Structure formats: structure tokens, C-alpha cells
Amino acid sequence: MDWIVGALCALLVSGAAYLKRSLSLSGMVAAAVMGTVYYGAGSLFWFGLLLLFFISSSVLSHYRGDRKEELERSYAKSGRRDAGQVLANGGLGMLACLGNWIWPDPGWGCFFVGTMAAVTADTWATELGGLSRTAPSSIVTGRRIPPGTSGGVTLLGSAAALAGAVFIGGGAWLLLAWTGDAAGGEPAGTGTGTGAFGLVRWALIGGLSGLFGAFADSWLGATVQWMHRCSVCGKEVEVASHCGRETVPVRGFRWMNNDAVNLLSSLAAGGLALGIGMIL
């Protein structure tokens, strides 16, 4: 029955997102499958955190879209999320959900929260950081770089990343208090509770791992991501065409696209969240 309910809820949400142009057709299909697994193999805890990420990210992607339109021309993927983006953002969480379904253990819940905190932090940083009136600085060199350049960080974007990460941590605590189950019966960690200590614990797990994941994403973007240079404006971009001309590859690994960067950074954040969960 849970699988049927999950499928219906996932189809409803992904279908609405497709109509709102937040998802492409492939993204809608991937989100429907993912949501079904999150609810069928998991619970409202797993499905609820996925919704918190997706809804908040979709709202922010449309916020002040006129000001971010120019920046998005530098990104390989923006606006409507395709299947690759959906899986890069939620695929690890889905594997954690299936892992807990097969072999229940509190650690799966911590890892899951870390991955969701990372992708939420990165998305919030991108969507709100792009509105910063201050030019971003390279996370590697500290030098000012053009807005929209991979690896750039701003104070506004970093604050947004932390807010998004804590938002997921707080959401995890709230959903635990509501459902009482995150990973195999015990609320995602021995003795966590759902009181004030539980709130602080999950805020720390989400906040620290999510912020780490967002910075890891920026570092990978500045060092190993496959990037091009526009032959017209000279800007370093992710796309193969810019300013109406083909761009020239300048650095990185060809396979290291934006989806791969998101996947690796969320994996690192999940590992950190698991470690923090074991300590606290």
C-alpha cells in the first residue's frame, strides 16, 4: 500500500512541477520514480525531506528570475531540471533509503540528511548568491571573478548555503518528531530524542555537512569541472556555446560535468553527516 501511495503522491508533485516548468519531461519521470521509492521503501521522513528540498529550490529558482537570466547563460543546466539533475541531487538519498529498507540502520538517516543538506545548500547559494551586489571571489585563489563563474563564492551565497543546510537539518528534526522513524525504528541515531537537544543535533548535522558540501561543490567547480572559455567575452563558462559562438575547452575532466560535481559533493557531505551523527 505504501508503494501505491508513494507513486500517487510522487506523480502528483512531479506532474505539477512539470506543468510549472520546474522539471523537464525526463526530470518528471525521474522524480516520479524517486518519490515512489522514497515513500514506498522509506516513510514520510524520507519523502518529506525530498519535498522540502525540491519545493524550496523550485521557489528560489523563480525568485528574481529577471536578474539571474544573464548568469544562467553560463550554466550548463538551469531552470527546468532534467533526469540527470534530479538523480544527481536525490540519487544518493534514494540509495540510502533502499539501503535502510534492506538493512535497517540509523546511519542511513544521517547520511541521507547530509546529502539533502548539501544539495539544498548548493541550490540556495546559487539562486540567492547570484543576486549579490558584490562580485564573487574564487574559492581557490580568493581573487574576484565574474559572476556566474564556477567556484565563485560570495558572503550572501555562503549565508544562503548555511540557511539551506540548517533548514534541512531542522526539517529532519521536525519530521522525526512527527513520524518517530528515520532509519529502522530508532530516530536516526541512538538517544537523539526529539526535544531541544534533538533540534540542536540535527541543525548541526545538517548545517555543518550541508555547508561543507556546498563549499566542496565550489572547490570542484573551480578545479576539476569541465569548463570552456567564451571567445567573445572571455568568460569561463560551462556551456559549449556563449555569446552566439562556440566556446573553447580550457580545463577539467570531460566527464566532470555539473551533475558529477553535485553527486561527489553530496557524497562527501553525507559521509561527514554520518560521522557527526556517530559522535553526537
Backbone torsions as a table, in degrees:
resi	resn	phi	psi	omega
1	MET	NA	-39.1	179.7
2	ASP	-60.3	-36.5	-179.8
3	TRP	-67.5	-36.7	178.9
4	ILE	-68.3	-46.0	178.4
5	VAL	-61.3	-42.8	179.2
6	GLY	-61.6	-42.0	-180.0
7	ALA	-64.1	-43.4	-179.6
8	LEU	-65.1	-44.4	179.4
9	CYS	-65.1	-42.5	-178.9
10	ALA	-65.1	-41.0	178.5
11	LEU	-65.4	-38.4	179.3
12	LEU	-63.9	-47.8	-177.9
13	VAL	-69.2	-47.0	-178.0
14	SER	-67.5	-35.5	177.2
15	GLY	-64.9	-41.9	178.1
16	ALA	-64.9	-39.0	178.8
17	ALA	-66.0	-35.3	177.6
18	TYR	-65.9	-43.5	179.1
19	LEU	-66.3	-31.4	178.1
20	LYS	-83.2	0.4	178.9
21	ARG	66.4	27.2	173.3
22	SER	-87.3	-21.4	179.0
23	LEU	-128.6	144.6	170.1
24	SER	-80.4	179.1	179.4
25	LEU	-62.9	-45.1	178.6
26	SER	-65.5	-36.3	177.2
27	GLY	-65.3	-37.9	178.4
28	MET	-63.3	-44.7	179.7
29	VAL	-63.0	-45.8	180.0
30	ALA	-63.3	-41.2	-179.8
31	ALA	-66.7	-36.5	179.2
32	ALA	-65.5	-44.4	178.1
33	VAL	-63.9	-45.1	-178.1
34	MET	-63.1	-46.4	179.8
35	GLY	-62.1	-37.4	177.5
36	THR	-61.1	-44.1	179.5
37	VAL	-66.7	-42.6	-178.6
38	TYR	-59.1	-38.7	-179.1
39	TYR	-87.4	-42.9	-176.5
40	GLY	-67.6	-45.9	-179.6
41	ALA	-88.0	-17.6	-177.8
42	GLY	-112.4	-119.7	-178.6
43	SER	-165.8	-171.7	178.2
44	LEU	-64.4	-26.1	176.8
45	PHE	-59.7	-51.6	-178.6
46	TRP	-66.6	-48.0	-178.7
47	PHE	-66.2	-37.9	-177.9
48	GLY	-65.6	-42.0	178.6
49	LEU	-66.2	-37.1	175.8
50	LEU	-60.5	-42.3	178.9
51	LEU	-65.5	-40.9	179.5
52	LEU	-59.4	-43.6	177.4
53	PHE	-63.9	-50.6	-172.5
54	PHE	-66.5	-45.6	-177.2
55	ILE	-66.9	-46.1	-178.7
56	SER	-64.2	-39.3	-179.7
57	SER	-68.4	-38.3	179.7
58	SER	-66.7	-40.1	178.7
59	VAL	-63.9	-45.5	-178.2
60	LEU	-68.7	-29.6	-179.9
61	SER	-66.2	-25.3	179.1
62	HIS	-95.1	-9.0	-178.3
63	TYR	-74.0	125.5	-179.8
64	ARG	51.9	43.1	-177.8
65	GLY	-60.0	-27.3	179.6
66	ASP	-65.7	-35.9	-179.6
67	ARG	-76.5	-24.1	-176.9
68	LYS	-96.8	-2.8	-175.3
69	GLU	-60.4	-43.2	-179.2
70	GLU	-65.9	-41.0	-179.9
71	LEU	-63.2	-37.3	-175.9
72	GLU	-67.4	-17.2	176.9
73	ARG	-69.6	-17.3	179.6
74	SER	-88.4	-14.3	-176.0
75	TYR	-92.6	142.9	177.9
76	ALA	-67.7	-33.8	-179.2
77	LYS	-138.0	133.1	178.7
78	SER	-161.4	169.4	177.8
79	GLY	69.7	-112.5	-178.1
80	ARG	-74.2	120.7	-178.0
81	ARG	-79.8	132.9	177.0
82	ASP	-95.7	-176.2	-176.6
83	ALA	-61.4	-38.2	179.8
84	GLY	-60.9	-44.2	178.8
85	GLN	-66.0	-42.1	-179.9
86	VAL	-60.4	-46.4	-178.9
87	LEU	-70.4	-35.7	178.5
88	ALA	-65.2	-34.0	-178.6
89	ASN	-85.1	-35.5	-175.0
90	GLY	-120.0	-1.3	-176.1
91	GLY	-65.0	-42.6	179.3
92	LEU	-64.6	-39.2	176.7
93	GLY	-63.0	-37.8	178.3
94	MET	-65.5	-39.6	177.0
95	LEU	-64.9	-38.3	177.5
96	ALA	-64.4	-39.4	178.6
97	CYS	-62.9	-45.3	178.1
98	LEU	-66.6	-37.8	177.9
99	GLY	-61.3	-42.1	178.5
100	ASN	-68.9	-32.0	178.3
101	TRP	-66.0	-39.2	-179.1
102	ILE	-81.5	-43.3	-176.4
103	TRP	-134.9	85.4	-175.5
104	PRO	-58.5	128.5	177.9
105	ASP	-159.5	139.7	-179.0
106	PRO	-59.6	-25.9	-178.3
107	GLY	-61.9	-30.7	179.3
108	TRP	-59.4	-39.9	-179.0
109	GLY	-64.6	-41.1	178.6
110	CYS	-64.4	-46.1	179.4
111	PHE	-59.5	-43.1	-179.9
112	PHE	-60.4	-46.7	179.8
113	VAL	-61.0	-39.3	178.7
114	GLY	-62.2	-43.6	180.0
115	THR	-66.5	-41.3	179.6
116	MET	-68.4	-36.8	178.3
117	ALA	-65.0	-38.0	-178.5
118	ALA	-67.3	-48.2	-177.4
119	VAL	-69.6	-31.9	176.5
120	THR	-69.4	-45.0	178.8
121	ALA	-60.1	-43.9	-179.8
122	ASP	-64.3	-42.3	-179.7
123	THR	-66.6	-45.5	178.6
124	TRP	-61.7	-40.4	179.7
125	ALA	-63.6	-41.0	-179.9
126	THR	-67.4	-47.1	-175.3
127	GLU	-70.8	-39.8	-178.6
128	LEU	-91.6	-34.2	178.7
129	GLY	-64.0	-28.6	178.2
130	GLY	-66.4	-13.0	178.9
131	LEU	-94.2	-0.9	-177.9
132	SER	-62.7	139.6	177.3
133	ARG	-83.3	-8.6	178.4
134	THR	-100.6	134.9	179.3
135	ALA	-63.4	142.2	-179.9
136	PRO	-70.1	159.6	175.3
137	SER	-113.9	146.8	177.6
138	SER	-66.2	132.5	179.4
139	ILE	-68.7	-17.9	-179.0
140	VAL	-91.7	-49.6	-174.3
141	THR	-101.5	-21.3	-176.4
142	GLY	81.8	-1.7	-179.4
143	ARG	-80.3	152.8	176.9
144	ARG	-66.7	135.9	178.4
145	ILE	-132.2	160.7	-179.2
146	PRO	-62.1	143.4	176.1
147	PRO	-55.4	140.4	179.9
148	GLY	92.4	-6.9	179.5
149	THR	-76.1	133.2	178.6
150	SER	-61.3	137.7	-179.1
151	GLY	91.8	1.3	178.6
152	GLY	-87.3	140.4	178.6
153	VAL	-130.2	148.2	175.2
154	THR	-131.5	162.9	178.0
155	LEU	-63.1	-42.5	179.4
156	LEU	-63.2	-44.5	179.9
157	GLY	-64.6	-39.6	179.2
158	SER	-66.4	-40.4	177.1
159	ALA	-64.5	-39.7	177.7
160	ALA	-65.3	-38.1	177.9
161	ALA	-62.0	-46.0	179.2
162	LEU	-63.3	-41.9	179.3
163	ALA	-62.0	-43.9	179.4
164	GLY	-64.3	-39.3	179.7
165	ALA	-66.6	-44.7	178.4
166	VAL	-66.5	-34.5	176.9
167	PHE	-57.5	-43.6	179.0
168	ILE	-69.9	-40.6	177.5
169	GLY	-61.2	-44.5	177.3
170	GLY	-65.5	-37.2	177.0
171	GLY	-63.9	-37.2	177.5
172	ALA	-62.5	-45.4	178.4
173	TRP	-61.1	-43.7	-178.7
174	LEU	-65.1	-42.7	179.6
175	LEU	-68.0	-32.6	175.6
176	LEU	-65.5	-41.9	178.8
177	ALA	-63.8	-31.0	-178.6
178	TRP	-81.3	-47.2	-174.9
179	THR	-95.1	-27.4	-178.4
180	GLY	71.6	12.8	-177.4
181	ASP	-151.3	126.0	176.4
182	ALA	-121.5	-38.0	-176.2
183	ALA	-151.7	90.6	173.2
184	GLY	72.8	33.4	172.9
185	GLY	108.3	-64.2	178.5
186	GLU	-73.1	135.8	178.9
187	PRO	-61.4	84.7	171.1
188	ALA	37.5	47.9	175.1
189	GLY	142.6	132.2	-175.9
190	THR	-61.7	127.0	174.6
191	GLY	70.5	23.7	-177.3
192	THR	-72.4	-43.5	-176.7
193	GLY	72.2	173.4	179.3
194	THR	-122.8	15.7	178.8
195	GLY	-87.6	-153.2	-177.0
196	ALA	-62.2	-40.6	179.1
197	PHE	-64.0	-39.6	178.7
198	GLY	-61.6	-40.1	179.1
199	LEU	-63.5	-46.3	179.2
200	VAL	-62.7	-42.5	-178.4
201	ARG	-60.6	-48.1	-177.5
202	TRP	-72.6	-31.0	175.5
203	ALA	-65.0	-37.6	177.7
204	LEU	-69.5	-44.5	179.8
205	ILE	-60.4	-50.4	-179.2
206	GLY	-67.6	-45.6	-175.9
207	GLY	-64.3	-49.0	-176.5
208	LEU	-70.0	-47.1	-178.0
209	SER	-69.0	-39.1	-179.6
210	GLY	-66.2	-43.3	179.1
211	LEU	-66.0	-39.5	176.4
212	PHE	-61.2	-43.6	179.2
213	GLY	-63.1	-39.2	179.3
214	ALA	-65.4	-42.1	178.1
215	PHE	-69.8	-34.8	175.7
216	ALA	-63.3	-39.1	176.7
217	ASP	-60.2	-44.9	179.7
218	SER	-65.4	-40.3	-179.3
219	TRP	-65.5	-44.0	177.3
220	LEU	-62.8	-39.0	178.6
221	GLY	-64.2	-29.9	-178.0
222	ALA	-88.6	-12.6	-172.9
223	THR	-119.9	-50.4	-171.0
224	VAL	-118.9	-6.9	179.4
225	GLN	-67.6	143.5	179.5
226	TRP	-69.9	114.8	-174.5
227	MET	-127.3	156.3	178.5
228	HIS	-123.4	164.4	173.9
229	ARG	-121.1	133.1	178.9
230	CYS	-73.6	129.3	-178.7
231	SER	-77.3	-9.1	-179.5
232	VAL	-97.0	-57.4	-177.0
233	CYS	-96.5	-12.0	178.3
234	GLY	79.7	5.6	-177.1
235	LYS	-79.1	144.7	175.5
236	GLU	-84.0	121.9	-172.6
237	VAL	-133.5	168.6	178.9
238	GLU	-92.2	-16.2	-171.2
239	VAL	-92.9	158.2	-179.2
240	ALA	-83.8	-9.5	179.2
241	SER	-140.8	133.0	-178.9
242	HIS	-151.4	141.8	-177.5
243	CYS	56.9	31.7	177.3
244	GLY	76.8	8.7	-179.3
245	ARG	-130.0	155.8	175.6
246	GLU	-68.8	141.7	179.7
247	THR	-93.3	166.3	-177.0
248	VAL	-112.8	126.8	177.2
249	PRO	-60.4	136.2	-177.3
250	VAL	-125.3	-25.0	-178.3
251	ARG	-166.6	171.3	174.6
252	GLY	89.0	-179.9	177.7
253	PHE	-99.6	137.3	-175.4
254	ARG	-57.7	-35.4	-177.7
255	TRP	-79.3	-13.3	-176.5
256	MET	-87.1	73.7	177.3
257	ASN	-88.0	-174.6	-176.7
258	ASN	-61.9	-37.2	179.2
259	ASP	-65.6	-40.8	178.6
260	ALA	-64.8	-38.8	177.8
261	VAL	-62.7	-45.3	179.0
262	ASN	-61.4	-41.8	-178.3
263	LEU	-64.4	-46.4	-178.2
264	LEU	-67.6	-40.7	-179.2
265	SER	-68.5	-37.3	178.1
266	SER	-71.6	-31.5	174.9
267	LEU	-63.5	-44.0	178.0
268	ALA	-63.5	-40.7	179.4
269	ALA	-66.5	-38.9	177.4
270	GLY	-62.4	-40.5	177.5
271	GLY	-63.5	-41.2	178.2
272	LEU	-65.1	-42.1	179.4
273	ALA	-62.4	-38.6	177.7
274	LEU	-63.0	-43.3	178.4
275	GLY	-64.2	-43.8	178.6
276	ILE	-63.3	-41.3	179.9
277	GLY	-62.4	-33.4	179.3
278	MET	-73.6	-28.6	-179.1
279	ILE	-81.8	-44.7	-176.5
280	LEU	-80.2	NA	NA
